[in-house]
Amino acid sequence: MNEVAPTLAPQAASATRPAPELSVVVPTFKERANVPLLVEKLAQTLPGVDWEVIFVDDNSPDGTAAAARAIGATDYRVRCIRRIGRRGLAGACIEGMLASQARYVAVMDADLQHDERLLTGMLEKLRGDTDLAVASRYVAGGSAAGLSSAGREHASRLSTVLAQRLLGVTLSDPMSGFFMIRRERFEELAPRLTTQGFKILLDIAATARGTLRIAELPLVFAERQHGESKLDTRVALDFIALIIAKLTNDAVSFRFLLFCLVGLTGIAIHMATLQFALGVMALGFGAAQTVATMAAITWNFVLNNMFTYRDQRLAGVQFVTGLIRFQLICAVGAISNVGIASVIYERDPNWWVAGLGGALMGAVWNYVVSAAFVWRQR
C-alpha cells in the first residue's frame, strides 16, 4: 500500500508565515510607559516593511514585560523575552538578536531618544552592499544634544577617541546604541562577544576587525521622555575592561578584568583604612593591618557584586553568606600570594617580580574560587 504524505490542514497552512525581513531588538528595564509609544512609532515608520519588534526585558518591576505581551496578544509583530536572573544591556541585545530569524536585525533603545525614522534609511543601506548601518551623533547633520549633561557628552567623545586610537575602530560613534546589521554577519561574531557591559556596537566593530562594510547615518539624539537613564559609573569600568579585552584579542576574560579593576580600588581603601586605624584609632600595626584588610575585602565584595557579577547579584541572606565565603577565599588567596612571592624571590631576588607574581596568583585564586563558590559560576 502506498503511503500518503501528510499535509497541513488548510487552517494551519494559512496560519504559517515566513520570518520577517527586519527584527528590531529593544532591551528594556523599567520602560513600561515607553513600550506602547515605541510600537506605535515603528508601525508608522515601517508601513511597507515586514517587521517585528523583540523587547528583551530584564524582569522589570514596573511590568514592562507585561505591557509588551499585552500588545503582542493582538499584534503578532510584538514579541517579548523576559529574562530572570540575568542582567545587562549587551547580554539582552545579543539574546534578542539570536532569537531573530529575520535577514536584518536592528538594535535601539526604548527611551525614544533614537529617531525610529532612520530605520528605513538603514534598511536601504543593508539591502545594498552594507553589512552594518550605524546612527551616528558625530557625523554631519547629527547631534548629541539629548545627552543628560555636558559631562556625559564629553565622556562620550573621549570614549570615542580612545576606541578609535586604541582599537582602530573607524566608526565616528562606536558608543551609539542604534544600529542595524545583517543577521548572518552577527551570527558569525556572536561567539566572541561579551554579554556584559553596555557598548555592544563597540564590541561588534572591534571583534570584526575591519571586515564589515559600514555606513553611517546622522542621528539627532533626542531627550528622554519617560523613565530614567540606566547609565552610571559602571559604564566606565565596563569600557576600560572591554578595551583591554579587545587589545589582548580576548585572551583575558572581560569579567576577570573587571574583577582586577575592582581589586585596584580595594588597594586605595586598604591604605586609607590603615592610615585611619593607625592615626585616629591608635591601633598597633598588626591590628590596624587586620582592620584595613577586612575593609578592603568587604569593599571588593560589594563592588564585585554590583559590577562584575551584576547579572547574578546576591541579595538578602545570600549577600551575607556570600560575603563570608568571599572573606575566607581572599584570606587563603593572601596566604598563597605570600607563599608564591617568597618562592619566586628565593629563585630570583627581584622584589617587584616576586611581588607581581604573588599578586597575580592571589588575584587568579580569588577570581576562580569566588566565581565558583560565591557567585556559583562554572
Order of alpha helices (4+ residues) and beta strands (2+ residues): alpha-beta-alpha-beta-alpha-beta-alpha-beta-alpha-beta-alpha-beta-alpha-alpha-beta-alpha-alpha-alpha-alpha-alpha
